């Protein structure tokens, strides 16, 4: 549930900001995207863009488009 900012304009401690897993910038500093494979938060600068989507790593991008090799065995 959303609550109004506390004293001095700060968010309550229960309202956590998401951070990029690479550069640690939060959602107030940059645009964050959630990796569609592992659901980690990544910014546009640190993310791996593939086929119009942003992933946290090349491994997640490859897994999304080419599948996991373990599934073929």
C-alpha positions as CSV (number, residue, x, y, z in Angstrom):
1,X,0.0,0.0,0.0
2,X,1.4,3.4,-0.9
3,X,1.7,6.1,1.7
4,X,2.6,9.7,1.5
5,X,6.3,10.7,1.9
6,X,7.4,11.1,5.5
7,X,9.0,14.1,7.1
8,X,11.4,16.1,4.9
9,X,10.0,14.5,1.8
10,X,11.6,11.1,2.4
11,X,9.9,7.9,1.6
12,X,9.1,5.6,4.6
13,X,11.6,2.9,5.2
14,X,9.1,0.3,4.0
15,X,9.1,1.8,0.5
16,X,12.3,0.3,-1.0
17,X,13.8,1.6,-4.2
18,X,14.9,-0.9,-6.8
19,X,18.6,-0.7,-7.9
20,X,20.4,-1.7,-11.1
21,X,22.4,-4.9,-10.3
22,X,25.4,-3.6,-12.1
23,X,25.8,0.2,-11.3
24,X,23.5,0.3,-8.3
25,X,21.7,3.4,-9.6
26,X,18.1,3.5,-8.3
27,X,14.9,4.1,-10.1
28,X,15.0,7.8,-9.2
29,X,18.4,8.2,-11.1
30,X,17.7,6.1,-14.2
31,X,15.2,4.0,-16.0
32,X,15.2,0.4,-14.8
33,X,14.0,-2.7,-16.7
34,X,13.2,-6.1,-15.3
35,X,14.9,-8.9,-17.0
36,X,12.2,-11.2,-18.5
37,X,14.2,-14.3,-17.6
38,X,15.5,-13.9,-14.1
39,X,13.5,-10.7,-13.1
40,X,16.6,-8.8,-11.9
41,X,16.5,-5.0,-12.3
42,X,18.9,-3.5,-14.9
43,X,19.3,0.0,-16.3
44,X,19.5,0.9,-20.0
45,X,23.2,1.5,-19.8
46,X,24.2,-1.7,-18.2
47,X,21.6,-4.0,-19.8
48,X,22.2,-6.3,-22.8
49,X,19.8,-5.3,-25.5
50,X,18.7,-8.0,-27.9
51,X,15.9,-8.0,-30.4
52,X,14.3,-4.9,-28.8
53,X,14.3,-6.2,-25.3
54,X,16.7,-5.5,-22.4
55,X,18.2,-8.3,-20.4
56,X,20.5,-8.4,-17.4
57,X,23.1,-10.5,-19.3
58,X,23.9,-12.1,-22.6
59,X,23.1,-15.5,-21.0
60,X,19.6,-14.4,-20.2
61,X,19.1,-13.0,-23.7
62,X,20.4,-16.2,-25.3
63,X,18.1,-18.3,-23.0
64,X,15.1,-16.2,-24.0
65,X,15.6,-16.5,-27.8
66,X,17.4,-19.9,-28.1
67,X,16.1,-21.8,-25.1
68,X,18.0,-23.6,-22.5
69,X,20.3,-26.4,-23.8
70,X,19.2,-28.7,-20.9
71,X,15.6,-28.8,-22.3
72,X,16.8,-30.5,-25.5
73,X,18.4,-33.4,-23.7
